[in-house]
Amino acid sequence: MSKAQHTLSRITELDRLGDPRLFKEFAYCGGAWQAASSGDVIAVTNPADGAWIGNIPSLSPAESRAAIDAAHQAFAGWSARLPQERTAILQKWHRLISEAQEDLALIMTLEQGKPISECRGEIDYGLSFIEFFAEEAKRTDIMGVTSHLHNAELEVWLEPVGVAALITPWNFPNAMITRKAAAALAVGCPVIVHPSKETPFSALALAELAERAGFPAGVFNVITGEPAEIVGEWTKDTRVRALSFTGSTEIGRLLYTQCAPTIKRLSLELGGHAPFVVFADADMDKAVEEAIKAKFATSGQDCLGANRFYIEQPVYEEFCQKFAERTAALTLGRGLDDPDIGPLMNERAVAKQIEHTEDAMSQGAALLTGGRIHRLGPLYFEPTVLKDVPETAKIMREETFGPVAALTPFTTEEEVIRRANDTEYGLMAYVHTKDPYRIYRLSRALEFGMVGVNRTKVTGAPIPFGGMKQSGLGREGSRHGIEAFANIKYICRDWA
């Protein structure tokens, strides 16, 4: 596209913003909006049509270090505030985000591509973490311990670790920030946020609202640019005491290695490869509807997304038919038109859908619906259902992260447990059955951090979100979410 076309596209769609100040093309550091000193920028485009949305600064390693300086300088003052004071600022941030929900949803749809109703839902989800941790800020209590020593009084304190670095992905550009940042800020840690360069404007809008909410300079920072330029400075700096990352297992391993010399507190929410298990006694219509949600939310670009569908043999054909019919009825389109499925994020995502589909079919899988790039554009991939997919297919071993579902039958409970667990991932599993004893056995036997039984929606602010094995370390949300950003200090006082 020409520069004129790009400008026209941006003006047309961003004109819908009720508050244009929420759209920022600057990084935010130390309470100031800044461009890159080099003048370098990264262009951000709309996956729906490739139209140019805007530019963000591509900051240098020196500017990344400046963000650490700003956050470190803010730490003493922010951590010393009364918990009630931190709560009040978080609550104001919550109110401002809630009031700006429509504008934030528009920005997210333009940069991420997901349907506008899903964007509104994500902002509600993100708000729930701010609300939850604003209250938790007042509950980081000193805890007395019954003494095992004569003439001694024992206490346990919870103290903020220091600067917290937050690295967030493109698929949930609002909620992955609020889930991490609200916990860190509540306990007294300043944050430096590095959003995906593909979806940075949601993060910058949150920074604008954080500034209005009254966070002191340096407490909330958003640093844009190339990950290698930004994050490398954070992993090696001893002043960054905690690092929280959501993204691929491959990058998680790299960050784990890079953080080892400075022994940081790590929280890693990594890849998933969720099994969806349906037994013959399940409510079949409900199982199909929940399977649609589990597979196709966020166009399948969700670490909780179901990838492998194991269906008990007596109901296999029925499930395949009903699931394929429902999948074929899903609508595709631009996020602003609120379809069921939006565009994928980039060409790499589309290439993976094609690769997994063709590989499965080359090994004998049958294509029930979809399997092609849609006429709407190069980033639209038809929601796809593959039947009789062998265990050797790539889609049964790798995270697809897109709208392709792999269906296969099973015959015994022991068999399906073994097959479901045969993966390096351990984030989420889904089970549909009416047998209470089987529910208990499967809940125990499945090697996943979270198990949804007869439902898909399981997450929220009060629950500990996280996985096992190569799906990550630590938990986000719930009371445990604060632990990633807090030190436990034990005090033993002699009263003799």
C-alpha positions in Angstrom: 0.0 0.0 0.0 1.1 3.6 -0.5 1.6 5.9 2.3 -1.6 7.8 1.4 -3.6 4.6 1.5 -2.1 3.6 4.9 -3.0 7.0 6.3 -6.5 6.9 5.0 -7.1 3.5 6.4 -5.9 4.5 9.9 -7.9 7.7 10.0 -11.1 5.9 8.9 -11.0 3.2 11.6 -9.4 5.1 14.5 -11.8 7.9 14.0 -14.3 5.7 15.9 -12.3 6.2 19.2 -14.3 8.3 21.7 -11.0 9.2 23.4 -8.2 9.5 20.7 -5.6 10.1 23.4 -5.8 6.3 24.1 -4.0 5.6 20.9 -0.3 6.2 21.6 2.7 5.8 19.2 5.3 6.3 21.9 6.8 4.2 24.6 6.2 5.1 28.2 9.1 5.3 30.7 9.5 7.0 34.0 6.2 8.9 33.6 7.1 10.3 30.2 6.1 9.4 26.6 9.1 8.9 24.4 10.2 8.1 20.9 13.4 6.1 20.1 16.5 8.2 20.2 17.5 6.7 16.9 14.2 7.6 15.3 13.7 3.9 14.4 10.1 2.7 14.4 8.2 -0.6 13.9 5.1 -0.5 11.7 2.0 -2.3 13.1 -0.7 -3.6 10.7 -4.2 -4.9 10.9 -4.2 -8.7 10.3 -7.7 -8.4 8.8 -6.5 -6.6 5.7 -2.8 -5.6 6.1 -3.7 -1.9 6.6 -1.2 0.2 8.5 -2.4 1.2 12.0 0.6 3.1 13.2 4.2 3.0 14.3 5.9 2.3 17.7 9.4 3.3 18.8 12.0 0.6 18.4 14.0 1.4 21.6 17.7 0.6 22.1 19.3 -1.5 24.8 20.4 1.8 26.5 16.7 2.9 26.5 15.8 -0.5 27.9 18.2 0.0 30.7 16.7 3.4 31.4 13.4 1.7 32.1 15.1 -0.4 34.7 16.6 2.8 36.2 13.2 4.5 36.3 11.5 1.5 37.9 14.3 0.9 40.4 14.2 4.5 41.5 10.4 4.2 42.0 10.6 1.0 44.0 11.3 2.5 47.4 8.5 5.0 47.3 5.9 2.6 45.8 6.7 -0.3 48.2 6.6 2.0 51.2 3.1 3.2 50.5 0.3 1.9 52.6 -1.4 -1.1 51.0 -4.7 1.0 51.1 -3.0 3.7 49.0 -1.9 1.2 46.3 -5.4 -0.3 46.4 -7.0 3.1 45.7 -4.8 3.7 42.7 -5.5 0.2 41.3 -9.2 0.8 41.8 -9.0 4.1 39.9 -7.2 2.3 37.1 -9.9 -0.3 37.1 -12.6 2.3 36.8 -10.8 4.2 34.0 -10.3 1.0 32.0 -14.0 0.0 32.5 -15.1 3.4 31.2 -12.8 3.1 28.2 -13.9 -0.5 27.3 -15.3 0.3 23.9 -12.2 2.2 22.8 -9.9 -0.4 24.1 -11.9 -3.1 22.3 -11.6 -1.2 19.1 -7.8 -0.8 19.4 -7.5 -4.5 20.2 -9.6 -5.6 17.2 -7.6 -3.4 14.9 -4.2 -4.8 16.0 -5.0 -8.4 17.0 -7.9 -9.2 14.6 -10.1 -11.1 17.1 -13.9 -10.4 17.0 -15.0 -7.3 18.8 -17.2 -9.2 21.2 -14.2 -11.3 22.2 -12.2 -8.1 22.7 -14.8 -6.8 25.1 -14.7 -10.1 26.9 -11.0 -9.9 27.2 -11.1 -6.5 28.7 -13.7 -7.7 31.3 -11.4 -10.6 32.0 -8.4 -8.2 32.4 -10.4 -5.9 34.7 -11.2 -8.9 37.0 -7.5 -9.2 37.9 -7.1 -5.5 38.8 -10.2 -5.7 41.0 -9.0 -8.9 42.7 -5.4 -7.8 43.3 -6.5 -4.3 44.4 -8.2 -6.1 47.3 -5.3 -8.5 47.9 -3.0 -5.6 48.4 -4.6 -5.1 51.7 -4.2 -8.7 52.7 -0.4 -9.2 52.5 -0.5 -9.6 56.3 2.2 -10.3 58.8 1.6 -13.8 60.0 2.4 -15.0 63.5 3.8 -18.5 63.9 3.4 -20.6 67.0 6.9 -20.6 68.5 8.9 -23.8 68.9 11.6 -21.9 71.0 11.5 -20.6 74.5 11.2 -16.9 75.0 10.9 -16.3 71.2 8.2 -14.6 69.1 8.0 -15.7 65.4 6.6 -13.7 62.4 6.5 -14.2 58.7 6.4 -11.1 56.4 5.6 -10.8 52.7 7.8 -8.2 51.0 8.0 -7.0 47.4 11.0 -8.4 45.5 11.8 -5.3 43.5 11.5 -4.4 39.8 9.3 -6.9 37.9 9.7 -7.4 34.1 6.6 -8.5 32.3 6.8 -9.9 28.8 3.4 -10.4 27.2 2.1 -12.1 24.0 0.0 -10.9 21.1 -3.0 -13.2 21.5 -4.3 -11.5 24.8 -2.7 -8.0 24.7 -4.8 -6.6 27.5 -5.5 -9.4 30.0 -2.0 -10.8 30.1 -0.7 -7.4 31.2 -3.3 -6.8 33.9 -3.0 -10.4 35.3 0.7 -9.9 35.8 0.9 -6.2 36.5 -2.0 -6.0 39.0 -0.4 -8.7 41.2 3.1 -7.1 41.1 1.8 -3.6 41.7 -0.5 -4.7 44.5 2.4 -6.1 46.5 4.6 -3.1 45.9 6.7 -3.9 42.8 7.1 -1.4 39.9 6.7 -3.0 36.5 8.4 -2.7 33.1 6.2 -4.2 30.4 7.4 -5.4 27.0 4.3 -6.1 24.8 4.4 -8.0 21.5 5.5 -5.7 18.7 2.4 -7.0 16.8 -0.1 -5.8 19.4 1.5 -2.9 21.3 -1.3 -0.3 21.3 -3.4 -2.1 23.8 -0.5 -2.0 26.3 0.2 1.7 25.6 -3.5 2.5 26.1 -3.2 0.8 29.5 -0.2 3.0 30.2 -2.2 6.2 29.4 -4.9 5.1 31.8 -2.3 4.2 34.4 -0.9 7.7 34.2 -4.4 9.1 34.7 -5.0 6.8 37.6 -2.1 8.3 39.5 0.7 5.7 39.4 3.9 7.6 40.3 6.5 8.0 37.6 8.5 4.8 37.0 5.9 2.5 38.6 4.3 1.4 35.3 6.4 1.5 32.2 5.8 0.1 28.7 8.9 -0.4 26.6 8.5 -1.2 22.9 10.9 -2.6 20.3 12.6 -5.7 19.2 12.6 -8.4 22.0 16.3 -9.1 21.7 17.1 -5.4 22.1 14.8 -5.0 25.1 14.6 -8.2 27.1 18.3 -9.1 27.1 19.0 -6.1 29.3 16.4 -7.2 31.7 17.5 -10.7 32.1 21.1 -9.8 33.0 20.4 -6.8 35.3 20.4 -7.8 39.0 17.9 -5.0 39.8 15.2 -6.9 37.9 14.3 -9.3 40.6 11.2 -11.0 38.9 10.4 -11.9 35.4 7.0 -13.1 34.2 6.6 -14.3 30.6 3.7 -15.7 28.6 4.6 -17.2 25.3 6.1 -20.3 23.6 7.9 -23.0 25.5 10.9 -22.4 23.2 11.3 -18.8 24.3 10.5 -19.7 27.9 13.5 -22.1 27.9 15.7 -19.3 26.5 14.6 -16.9 29.2 15.1 -19.5 31.9 18.7 -19.9 30.7 19.3 -16.1 30.5 17.9 -15.5 33.9 20.0 -18.2 35.6 23.1 -16.0 36.4 21.0 -13.5 38.3 18.7 -16.0 40.0 15.5 -14.2 39.3 12.0 -15.1 40.5 10.5 -16.6 37.3 6.9 -17.1 36.3 6.6 -18.8 32.9 3.2 -19.5 31.3 4.2 -21.4 28.2 2.7 -23.6 25.5 -0.3 -25.9 25.7 -1.5 -29.0 23.8 -4.9 -29.6 25.4 -6.6 -33.0 25.0 -10.4 -32.9 24.8 -11.8 -36.3 26.0 -15.4 -37.3 25.4 -16.8 -40.5 26.9 -19.9 -42.3 25.5 -22.0 -41.4 28.5 -21.5 -37.6 28.0 -24.2 -35.2 27.0 -23.3 -35.2 23.4 -24.9 -31.9 22.3 -23.2 -30.1 25.2 -19.9 -31.8 24.5 -20.0 -30.6 20.9 -20.8 -27.0 21.9 -18.1 -27.0 24.5 -15.7 -28.4 21.9 -16.5 -25.5 19.6 -15.6 -23.1 22.3 -12.5 -24.9 23.4 -11.1 -25.1 19.8 -12.2 -21.9 18.1 -12.1 -19.1 20.7 -9.6 -16.4 19.6 -9.6 -18.2 16.2 -7.8 -21.1 17.9 -4.9 -18.9 19.0 -5.1 -19.7 22.7 -2.7 -21.8 24.8 -5.8 -23.3 26.4 -7.2 -24.3 23.0 -8.1 -27.9 22.6 -5.9 -29.5 20.0 -6.4 -33.3 20.3 -10.0 -34.6 20.5 -10.3 -38.2 21.9 -13.8 -39.6 21.4 -14.9 -42.9 22.8 -15.6 -45.4 20.0 -19.4 -45.9 20.5 -20.1 -42.2 19.9 -17.2 -41.3 17.7 -19.1 -41.1 14.4 -21.9 -39.1 16.0 -19.5 -36.6 17.5 -17.5 -36.2 14.3 -20.6 -35.5 12.3 -22.1 -33.0 14.7 -18.8 -31.3 15.4 -18.0 -30.9 11.7 -21.5 -29.5 11.0 -21.2 -26.9 13.7 -17.6 -26.0 12.6 -18.8 -25.6 9.0 -21.4 -23.1 10.2 -18.9 -20.8 11.8 -18.6 -17.4 10.2 -15.3 -15.7 9.2 -14.7 -12.0 8.9 -13.1 -8.8 10.1 -13.1 -8.4 13.9 -15.2 -5.2 13.7 -17.9 -7.2 12.0 -18.0 -9.6 15.0 -17.7 -13.0 13.2 -17.1 -16.3 14.9 -13.5 -16.5 13.5 -11.2 -13.6 12.7 -7.9 -13.6 10.8 -4.8 -15.3 12.2 -2.0 -13.1 13.4 0.6 -13.6 10.7 1.8 -15.7 7.8 3.6 -18.1 10.1 0.4 -19.0 11.8 -1.3 -19.8 8.5 1.7 -21.8 7.3 1.4 -24.0 10.4 -2.3 -24.7 9.8 -1.5 -25.8 6.3 1.4 -27.9 7.4 -0.5 -29.7 10.1 -3.5 -30.3 7.9 -1.5 -31.6 4.9 0.7 -33.8 7.2 -2.3 -35.4 8.9 -4.0 -36.1 5.5 -0.9 -37.6 4.1 -1.0 -40.1 7.0 -4.6 -41.1 6.4 -6.7 -38.5 8.1 -10.0 -37.5 6.5 -10.9 -33.8 5.9 -14.5 -33.2 7.1 -14.6 -29.5 6.6 -12.3 -26.5 5.9 -8.6 -27.0 5.2 -8.0 -24.0 3.0 -7.2 -20.3 3.1 -10.4 -18.4 2.8 -11.2 -16.0 0.0 -11.3 -13.1 2.5 -7.6 -12.9 2.5 -4.2 -14.6 3.2 -4.5 -14.6 7.0 -8.0 -16.2 7.1 -7.9 -20.0 7.4 -11.1 -21.9 7.3 -12.1 -23.7 10.6 -11.0 -27.2 9.9 -11.9 -30.7 11.2 -9.7 -33.7 10.6 -11.0 -37.2 11.4 -9.1 -40.4 12.1 -5.9 -38.6 12.8 -3.0 -41.0 13.7 -0.8 -40.4 16.7 2.2 -39.9 14.4 0.7 -36.8 12.8 2.4 -33.5 13.7 -0.8 -32.0 15.0 -0.9 -34.8 17.7 2.6 -33.8 18.8 2.8 -30.1 18.3 0.7 -27.1 19.4 -1.2 -25.9 16.3 -2.4 -22.5 17.7 -5.0 -22.1 15.1 -8.5 -23.3 13.9 -7.6 -26.9 13.1 -9.1 -29.8 15.1 -7.8 -33.3 15.1 -10.3 -36.1 16.0 -9.4 -39.7 16.9 -11.3 -42.6 18.6 -10.3 -44.5 21.8 -11.7 -47.6 23.4 -10.6 -47.7 27.1 -10.1 -45.2 29.9 -6.6 -46.4 30.5 -5.8 -45.9 26.9 -7.0 -42.4 26.6 -5.2 -41.3 29.8 -2.0 -42.6 28.4 -2.5 -40.9 25.1 -3.6 -37.6 26.6 -0.5 -37.5 28.9 1.9 -38.4 26.1 3.1 -34.9 25.5 5.7 -32.5 26.9 2.9 -30.0 27.6 0.7 -29.9 30.7 -1.4 -26.8 30.8 -5.1 -27.7 30.2 -7.2 -30.8 29.7 -11.0 -31.2 29.1 -13.1 -34.1 30.0 -16.8 -34.9 29.3 -18.5 -37.7 31.2 -21.4 -38.1 33.6 -19.7 -40.8 35.7 -18.6 -39.2 39.1 -16.0 -41.9 39.7 -14.5 -41.5 36.3 -14.4 -37.7 36.8 -12.4 -38.2 39.9 -10.0 -40.8 38.3 -9.4 -38.6 35.2 -8.9 -35.4 37.3 -6.2 -37.2 39.3 -4.6 -39.1 36.4 -4.3 -36.3 33.8 -0.9 -34.5 34.1 -2.2 -31.0 33.5 -2.2 -28.0 35.7 -5.9 -27.3 35.0 -8.8 -29.7 34.2 -12.2 -28.6 32.9 -14.9 -31.2 33.5 -18.1 -30.8 31.3 -17.3 -27.2 30.6 -14.7 -25.0 28.8 -14.7 -21.7 30.7 -12.6 -22.3 33.8 -10.3 -19.3 34.2 -10.8 -16.2 36.2 -9.1 -14.0 38.8 -9.6 -16.3 41.8 -8.0 -19.4 40.3 -4.3 -20.3 40.0 -3.6 -20.3 36.3 -0.6 -22.4 35.2 0.7 -25.7 34.0 3.0 -28.6 34.6 6.0 -30.1 32.7 7.0 -27.9 29.7 4.0 -25.7 30.1 5.6 -23.5 32.6 6.5 -22.5 36.2 4.4 -20.8 38.9 0.8 -19.6 38.9 -1.0 -16.4 37.9 -4.2 -15.1 39.3 -5.5 -16.1 42.8 -3.6 -15.5 46.0 -0.7 -17.5 44.5 -0.3 -14.8 41.8 1.3 -12.4 44.3 3.9 -15.0 45.3 5.7 -14.5 42.0 6.5 -11.0 43.1 7.1 -11.4 46.9 9.8 -12.6 49.2 8.9 -14.4 52.4 10.9 -13.1 55.4 11.1 -14.9 58.7 11.7 -12.9 61.9 12.6 -14.5 65.2 12.7 -12.1 68.3 14.0 -13.0 71.7 11.8 -11.6 74.5 13.8 -13.0 77.4 
